[in-house]
Amino acid sequence: MSEPLSTEPYKGVRDFYPADWARLSGVFTSIRTTLSTWGYQEYQASPMERAEIYESKTSEEIVNEQTYTFTDRGDRRVTLRPEMTPTLARMVSAKRRELAFPLRWFSIGNRFRYERPQKGRLREFYQTDVDLIGLPEGEADAEIISIAHAVFNSLGASDADFTIQLNSRTLLNVAMNALSFTDEEQSGYLALIDRKKKMSAEEFAQKRAPFERDGIDPLALIEARTNLDVDGEYQKVLLLIQKLSARGITNVVFDPSTVRGFLYYTGIVFEVFDTNTENPRALGGGGRYDGLVSLFGGDPIPAVGFAIGDVTLLDFLATHNLLPENTSAPQIYIGTPSKEDISAAVLFAATLRSSGIRVFSNLTEKSLGDQIKDAVKRDIPYFIAYGSEEAAGKKVKIKELATSSEKSLEKKKVADYVKKYA
């Protein structure tokens, strides 16, 4: 006989059993509700894209080392999407004459990156992308950061639980230009400071040295703000932080080393971090990308957005005891004393379902005792044995399995009782 196939999933991906998926779905439901209250609409697209849309403006590290790219049977190069923003830009460009700008869109779906699986990083993950397209920097930037803040608040997080680190690519570009950086030096320097948080102070000092001019590099120039152009861009960032603070968002801080790895950012960039050092990876981030849509033709369209990955988000929620309860399990188990009672029990279950109750109805010939054991195993809190007496009468006995207590209820009141207590 051949060896049985492994039950392990592919390395770096997850299986979601019902309770796991219900927990993640509960997080997504909260996020969807929050985004909808801000007037954002959900969209979706295939996870397969033409490889060239990532090769034009996505991070070189992602393109060269992390994408799942293959050649299909039609000799076309295809990539499983590592991020959503290029797809969004393609979709907007395709129907730019038909769409009503500004667009407020969001998407929740899976992404794929060939990375070394570790805490906070997997090869398949789910990500929420939120974008505001068609408005220039200013109020749109403030709105998108406010929404990121609102999403974390909606999941139960307080401002003390997370911080939003804000910077500007324009500010960095002005500082690099003030020091006469070549295009190659600019790319190398941005890649370096994007990895700054992963290095020791000694290692970073060693690697920044080749970029210094008379002992000054762009970060030092920003910190000194002796250059008028640099100080002017810094004041714009400071004004945005002050505007957010006036709206009650006080956990936004300026961090000149926040870069974001993607090449398409053109203005503000920001990342969200847990204040608990157990979770050092960014929980989410984004920024302004005014030139991306024009890669597909036509004039540039200003855009700003952010994304939140589920892996680091779940770590954050678990650390702060904010994970939602399982919400998909049935609330009540309708048992049957004999197989002859199944038809009547199914009809009673249907009346409960019409009231919005999640019902598990027995269809087997198991004894009532075994059915109760089955309900306990499934984590169903309430049980009703529905036989001929219950079918003919107006009342049923509902059993709370955790305490074994029973209560007699009129049939028409069962749904309200379960909604209240289950």
C-alpha positions in Angstrom: 0.0 0.0 0.0 1.1 3.5 -0.7 1.7 6.0 2.1 -1.4 8.0 3.0 -1.3 11.7 2.0 -0.3 14.2 4.7 -3.0 16.0 6.5 -0.8 19.1 6.9 -1.6 22.2 4.9 1.0 23.8 2.6 3.7 25.5 4.6 2.8 29.0 5.6 -1.0 28.8 5.1 -3.8 28.0 7.5 -6.9 25.8 7.6 -9.9 27.6 9.2 -12.2 25.2 11.1 -15.6 26.6 11.8 -14.8 28.2 15.1 -11.6 29.7 13.7 -13.3 31.1 10.6 -16.2 32.4 12.8 -13.7 34.4 14.9 -12.0 35.9 11.8 -15.3 36.6 10.2 -16.4 38.4 13.3 -13.4 40.7 13.0 -14.2 41.3 9.3 -17.9 42.0 10.2 -16.8 44.7 12.6 -14.4 46.2 10.1 -17.1 46.1 7.3 -19.6 47.8 9.6 -17.2 50.6 10.5 -16.2 51.2 6.9 -19.8 51.3 5.8 -20.6 54.0 8.3 -17.9 56.1 6.6 -19.5 55.7 3.2 -17.1 53.1 1.9 -18.2 50.4 -0.6 -16.8 46.9 -0.8 -15.3 45.6 -4.1 -13.5 42.4 -5.0 -11.3 41.0 -7.8 -9.6 37.7 -8.8 -6.4 36.8 -6.9 -4.7 36.2 -10.3 -3.1 39.2 -12.0 -0.8 39.7 -14.9 2.7 39.7 -13.5 3.8 43.0 -15.1 1.5 45.2 -13.0 3.6 44.4 -10.0 6.9 44.7 -11.7 6.3 48.3 -12.6 5.8 49.9 -9.2 5.7 47.3 -6.4 8.6 46.7 -4.0 11.6 45.0 -5.7 11.9 42.6 -2.8 8.3 41.5 -3.2 8.6 41.1 -7.0 12.0 39.3 -7.0 11.7 37.2 -3.8 8.1 37.0 -2.6 5.6 36.6 -5.5 4.0 33.4 -6.6 4.5 33.9 -10.3 4.0 31.2 -13.0 3.4 30.9 -16.7 -0.1 29.6 -17.7 -1.0 27.3 -20.6 -1.4 30.4 -22.8 2.3 31.4 -22.1 1.1 34.3 -20.0 3.0 35.2 -16.8 0.5 35.3 -13.9 1.0 36.4 -10.3 -1.1 35.5 -7.3 -1.7 39.0 -5.8 0.7 40.0 -3.1 -1.2 43.2 -2.5 -4.4 44.9 -3.8 -3.5 48.4 -4.7 -2.2 47.7 -8.3 -5.4 45.8 -9.0 -7.5 48.7 -7.6 -5.6 51.1 -9.8 -6.2 48.9 -12.9 -9.9 48.7 -12.1 -10.3 52.4 -11.6 -8.3 53.2 -14.8 -10.5 50.8 -16.8 -13.7 52.6 -15.9 -12.5 56.1 -15.0 -15.0 57.8 -17.3 -17.9 56.0 -15.7 -17.1 56.2 -12.1 -18.2 59.0 -9.7 -15.2 60.4 -8.0 -14.1 60.6 -5.3 -14.3 56.8 -4.8 -14.5 55.4 -1.3 -13.8 51.7 -1.7 -12.6 48.8 0.4 -11.8 45.1 -0.1 -11.2 42.1 2.2 -9.5 39.1 0.7 -6.5 36.8 0.6 -3.0 37.8 -0.5 0.0 35.6 -1.2 3.7 36.2 -0.5 6.5 33.7 -0.5 8.0 34.6 2.9 9.7 32.6 5.7 6.7 31.7 7.9 7.2 33.2 11.4 5.2 35.1 14.1 3.2 37.8 12.3 4.0 36.5 8.8 2.5 33.7 6.6 2.5 32.9 2.9 -1.2 33.4 2.6 -3.0 36.0 4.7 -6.2 38.1 4.6 -6.0 41.8 4.2 -8.4 44.7 4.4 -7.6 47.5 1.9 -9.2 50.9 2.3 -8.8 53.6 -0.4 -10.0 57.1 -1.1 -9.4 58.0 -4.8 -9.9 61.4 -6.5 -9.0 63.9 -3.7 -5.6 65.6 -3.2 -3.6 65.7 0.0 -5.1 67.4 3.0 -8.5 66.4 4.2 -8.4 63.1 2.4 -5.2 62.1 4.2 -6.8 63.1 7.5 -9.9 61.0 6.7 -8.0 57.9 5.8 -5.9 58.0 9.0 -9.1 58.7 11.0 -10.7 55.6 9.5 -7.6 53.4 10.4 -8.0 54.8 13.9 -11.7 54.1 13.9 -11.2 50.5 12.7 -9.0 49.7 15.7 -11.4 51.4 18.1 -14.3 49.4 16.7 -12.5 46.2 17.6 -12.3 47.3 21.2 -8.8 48.8 21.2 -8.1 52.0 23.2 -5.6 54.7 22.0 -3.2 53.4 24.6 -3.1 50.0 22.8 -1.7 51.3 19.5 0.2 54.1 17.9 0.1 55.5 14.4 3.6 56.5 13.1 3.4 59.1 10.4 5.9 60.4 7.8 6.0 61.8 4.3 7.7 60.5 1.2 7.8 64.0 -0.1 9.7 65.1 3.0 12.2 62.3 2.5 12.5 63.1 -1.2 13.2 66.8 -0.4 15.8 65.8 2.1 17.5 63.4 -0.3 17.5 66.0 -3.1 19.0 68.6 -0.7 21.9 66.3 -0.3 22.1 65.7 -4.1 21.3 62.0 -4.0 21.3 60.1 -7.3 18.2 58.0 -8.2 20.2 54.9 -7.2 21.2 56.4 -3.9 17.6 57.3 -3.2 16.3 53.8 -3.8 19.1 52.3 -1.7 18.5 54.8 1.2 14.7 54.3 1.2 15.3 50.5 1.3 17.8 50.9 4.2 15.5 53.0 6.5 12.6 50.7 5.7 14.6 48.0 7.4 15.8 50.3 10.2 13.5 48.9 12.9 14.8 45.4 12.2 18.5 46.5 12.9 20.5 47.3 15.9 21.6 50.9 16.3 25.2 49.9 15.6 24.3 48.1 12.3 22.1 51.0 11.1 24.9 53.5 11.9 27.3 51.4 9.9 25.0 51.1 6.9 23.9 54.7 6.8 27.5 56.0 6.7 27.9 55.6 2.9 24.9 57.9 2.4 26.2 60.7 4.5 27.5 64.1 3.2 29.9 65.6 5.7 28.4 63.4 8.4 24.8 64.4 7.5 22.2 62.0 5.9 18.6 62.7 5.1 17.3 61.6 8.5 19.7 63.9 10.2 18.7 66.7 7.9 15.1 66.2 8.7 15.8 66.1 12.5 17.8 69.3 12.3 15.3 71.1 9.9 17.9 73.7 9.0 17.0 73.4 5.3 14.0 75.6 4.5 12.4 73.2 2.0 12.8 70.3 4.4 11.3 72.3 7.2 8.4 73.4 5.0 7.5 69.8 4.3 7.9 68.9 8.0 5.4 71.6 8.9 2.8 70.0 6.6 3.2 66.7 8.5 3.0 68.5 11.8 -0.2 70.3 10.7 -1.8 67.0 9.8 -0.9 65.6 13.2 -2.4 68.7 14.9 -5.6 68.4 12.8 -6.0 64.7 13.8 -5.4 65.6 17.5 -8.1 68.3 17.3 -10.5 65.5 16.2 -9.6 63.4 19.2 -6.9 61.2 17.6 -4.0 61.7 19.9 -1.9 58.6 19.3 -0.4 59.8 16.0 3.4 60.5 16.2 5.9 61.7 13.6 8.5 59.1 12.7 10.9 60.1 9.9 12.1 56.5 9.5 8.6 55.3 8.5 8.9 54.6 4.7 6.7 51.7 3.6 8.4 49.4 1.2 6.3 50.0 -2.0 7.8 52.2 -4.7 4.5 53.9 -5.6 4.0 56.1 -2.5 4.2 59.8 -3.3 3.1 61.7 -0.1 2.2 60.8 3.5 3.0 57.2 4.7 2.0 55.7 8.0 2.1 52.5 10.0 0.1 51.2 13.0 2.0 49.5 15.8 1.0 47.7 19.0 2.3 49.5 22.1 2.8 46.0 23.6 6.4 44.9 22.6 5.2 41.3 22.2 4.0 42.3 18.7 6.8 44.3 17.1 5.5 44.0 13.5 3.3 46.7 11.9 -0.4 46.0 12.3 -1.2 47.9 9.1 -0.1 50.9 7.1 -0.5 52.9 3.9 -0.1 56.3 2.4 -0.6 58.5 -0.7 0.0 57.1 -4.2 -1.0 59.7 -6.7 0.8 58.3 -9.8 -0.3 54.6 -9.7 -3.5 54.9 -11.7 -1.8 56.7 -14.6 0.4 53.6 -15.3 -2.6 52.2 -17.1 -3.1 55.4 -19.2 -4.7 58.8 -18.8 -4.0 61.6 -16.3 -2.9 60.8 -12.8 -5.6 60.5 -10.2 -4.8 61.4 -6.6 -5.3 58.5 -4.1 -4.6 57.6 -0.6 -5.2 54.4 1.4 -4.1 51.8 3.9 -4.2 48.0 4.6 -4.5 45.9 7.7 -3.3 42.2 7.6 -5.2 39.6 9.6 -2.2 37.8 11.0 -0.7 40.7 13.0 -4.2 42.0 13.7 -5.2 38.7 15.4 -2.0 38.7 17.4 -2.8 42.2 18.5 -6.4 41.3 19.5 -5.3 38.2 21.3 -2.6 40.1 23.3 -5.2 42.7 24.4 -8.0 40.1 25.1 -10.1 41.6 22.3 -10.8 38.5 20.1 -14.5 38.1 19.4 -16.4 35.1 20.5 -17.4 32.3 18.1 -20.6 33.6 16.4 -21.3 30.8 14.0 -22.3 27.9 16.3 -26.0 27.0 16.5 -27.8 28.5 19.4 -30.2 25.7 20.0 -30.4 21.9 19.3 -33.8 20.5 18.4 -33.7 16.8 19.5 -36.2 14.1 18.7 -37.3 11.2 20.9 -37.9 9.0 17.8 -37.5 9.1 14.0 -41.3 9.6 13.7 -40.9 13.0 15.4 -38.3 14.4 12.9 -40.8 15.9 10.4 -42.6 17.9 13.1 -39.3 18.9 14.7 -38.0 20.2 11.3 -41.1 22.4 11.0 -40.6 23.8 14.5 -36.9 24.5 13.7 -38.0 26.3 10.6 -40.2 28.7 12.7 -37.2 29.5 14.9 -34.9 30.1 11.9 -37.5 32.5 10.4 -37.0 34.5 13.6 -33.2 34.7 13.1 -32.2 31.8 15.4 -29.3 29.5 14.4 -30.8 26.0 14.8 -29.3 22.5 14.6 -32.0 19.9 14.0 -31.5 16.2 14.6 -32.0 14.0 11.6 -30.6 10.7 13.1 -32.0 7.9 15.2 -29.7 8.5 18.1 -31.2 8.4 21.6 -32.0 11.7 23.3 -29.0 11.1 25.7 -26.7 10.8 22.7 -28.2 13.8 21.1 -27.5 15.9 24.2 -23.9 14.6 24.2 -23.7 15.7 20.6 -25.1 19.2 21.4 -22.5 19.5 24.2 -19.7 18.5 21.8 -20.8 21.1 19.3 -20.9 23.8 22.0 -24.6 24.4 21.5 -26.0 26.1 24.7 -29.7 25.1 24.5 -31.6 21.9 23.8 -35.2 21.1 23.2 -36.6 17.5 23.0 -39.4 17.9 20.4 -41.7 14.9 20.4 -45.4 14.2 19.8 -46.4 15.9 23.0 -44.5 19.1 22.1 -45.9 19.0 18.5 -49.5 18.8 19.8 -49.1 21.3 22.6 -48.3 25.0 23.0 -45.2 24.7 25.3 -41.8 23.1 25.2 -39.1 22.6 27.8 -35.8 24.3 27.0 -32.7 22.9 28.7 -29.5 25.0 29.3 -26.8 22.4 28.9 -24.1 24.2 30.9 -26.2 24.0 34.1 -28.8 21.2 33.2 -31.5 23.6 34.3 -34.9 23.5 32.4 -37.5 26.0 31.8 -41.0 25.6 30.3 -41.8 28.2 27.6 -44.6 28.8 25.1 -43.3 27.9 21.6 -43.8 31.5 20.4 -41.5 32.8 23.1 -38.6 30.4 22.5 -36.9 32.6 19.8 -37.0 35.7 22.0 -35.6 33.7 24.9 -32.7 32.3 22.9 -31.9 35.7 21.4 -31.7 37.1 24.9 -29.6 34.4 26.6 -27.7 32.5 23.9 
